[in-house]
Amino acid sequence: QLQLVESGGGLVQPGGSLRLSCEASGFTLDNYVIGWFRQAPGKAREGISCLSRGDGSPYYLGSVKGRFTISRDNAKSTVTLQMNSLKPEDTAVYYCRARIGEAYDYWGQGTQVTVSS
């Protein structure tokens, strides 16, 4: 079964850090564009970071730039999102995505991140 499995969400205080992981099962990530999205209650899902297959620079949404870092380990078929200096407005369900066009487009199940004191 081809799927992405996420882990690492949880409750953290403002200013804290979390590291999200996303592991591909049944396929490798070498040729995929990978990304992280999030959806807060009552809001549309938004893309917050993505990384191409090659050596291009990652993209970050303005509100997370300088605080979040995306990385990939193709050998382990894993994508990570290091989140530092977390804010209450970062509270959302976070999803990873791997895509090569419409035919190969996979989403993780989502992991809850709650930033609250």
C-alpha positions as CSV (number, residue, x, y, z in Angstrom):
1,Q,0.0,0.0,0.0
2,L,1.4,3.4,-1.0
3,Q,1.0,5.9,1.7
4,L,2.7,8.7,3.8
5,V,2.7,8.3,7.5
6,E,3.2,11.3,9.7
7,S,4.4,11.6,13.3
8,G,5.7,14.2,15.7
9,G,2.7,16.5,16.4
10,G,1.6,17.4,19.9
11,L,1.1,20.2,22.4
12,V,3.8,22.8,22.8
13,Q,4.1,26.1,24.6
14,P,4.6,29.3,22.6
15,G,8.2,29.7,21.7
16,G,8.8,26.0,21.7
17,S,9.8,23.5,19.0
18,L,8.4,20.4,17.3
19,R,9.8,18.2,14.6
20,L,7.3,16.6,12.2
21,S,8.3,13.5,10.2
22,C,6.7,11.9,7.2
23,E,7.7,8.5,6.0
24,A,6.8,7.1,2.6
25,S,5.6,3.5,2.6
26,G,5.6,1.4,-0.6
27,F,7.5,3.9,-2.6
28,T,10.6,6.1,-2.5
29,L,10.6,9.9,-2.5
30,D,13.6,10.4,-4.9
31,N,11.5,11.8,-7.8
32,Y,8.8,13.6,-5.9
33,V,8.2,17.2,-5.0
34,I,7.5,17.1,-1.3
35,G,5.6,19.6,0.8
36,W,4.0,20.4,4.1
37,F,0.5,21.9,4.4
38,R,-1.6,22.9,7.3
39,Q,-5.3,23.5,8.0
40,A,-6.5,25.5,11.0
41,P,-10.1,25.2,12.2
42,G,-12.4,27.1,9.9
43,K,-9.7,28.0,7.5
44,A,-8.6,26.6,4.1
45,R,-5.6,24.3,3.8
46,E,-2.4,26.3,3.0
47,G,0.9,25.3,1.7
48,I,3.7,26.3,4.1
49,S,6.8,24.7,2.6
50,C,7.9,22.6,-0.4
51,L,11.1,21.1,-1.7
52,S,11.9,20.1,-5.2
53,R,13.6,16.9,-6.4
54,G,16.9,18.6,-7.2
55,D,19.0,21.1,-5.4
56,G,16.7,24.0,-5.7
57,S,16.0,26.3,-2.7
58,P,13.0,25.3,-0.6
59,Y,9.9,27.5,-0.5
60,Y,8.4,28.8,2.7
61,L,5.2,30.7,3.4
62,G,6.1,34.1,4.7
63,S,4.6,33.6,8.1
64,V,6.9,30.6,8.8
65,K,10.1,31.7,7.0
66,G,13.0,31.8,9.3
67,R,11.3,29.5,11.9
68,F,10.5,26.3,9.9
69,T,13.0,24.1,8.0
70,I,12.0,21.4,5.5
71,S,14.4,18.6,4.7
72,R,14.4,15.2,3.0
73,D,16.3,12.0,3.3
74,N,15.7,10.0,0.1
75,A,17.6,7.0,1.5
76,K,15.1,6.7,4.3
77,S,12.1,8.0,2.2
78,T,11.5,10.6,5.0
79,V,10.5,14.2,5.0
80,T,10.9,16.4,8.1
81,L,9.7,19.8,9.1
82,Q,11.6,21.4,12.0
83,M,9.4,24.0,13.6
84,N,11.0,26.5,16.0
85,S,9.6,29.6,17.8
86,L,6.1,28.3,17.5
87,K,3.2,30.7,17.9
88,P,-0.4,30.1,18.8
89,E,-1.4,30.9,15.2
90,D,0.7,27.9,14.1
91,T,-2.0,25.6,15.6
92,A,-3.4,23.4,12.9
93,V,-3.5,19.9,11.5
94,Y,-0.3,19.5,9.4
95,Y,-0.1,17.3,6.3
96,C,2.8,16.1,4.2
97,R,2.4,15.6,0.4
98,A,4.5,13.9,-2.2
99,R,3.7,14.6,-5.9
100,I,4.8,13.9,-9.4
101,G,1.8,15.2,-11.4
102,E,-1.8,14.1,-11.0
103,A,-1.2,10.4,-11.2
104,Y,1.2,10.3,-8.3
105,D,-0.1,12.5,-5.6
106,Y,0.0,11.3,-2.0
107,W,-1.1,12.9,1.2
108,G,-0.4,11.9,4.8
109,Q,-3.2,11.5,7.3
110,G,-2.4,14.7,9.2
111,T,-1.0,15.3,12.6
112,Q,-2.3,17.8,15.1
113,V,0.0,20.6,16.3
114,T,-1.3,22.8,19.2
115,V,0.6,25.8,20.4
116,S,-0.8,27.0,23.7
117,S,0.2,28.0,27.2
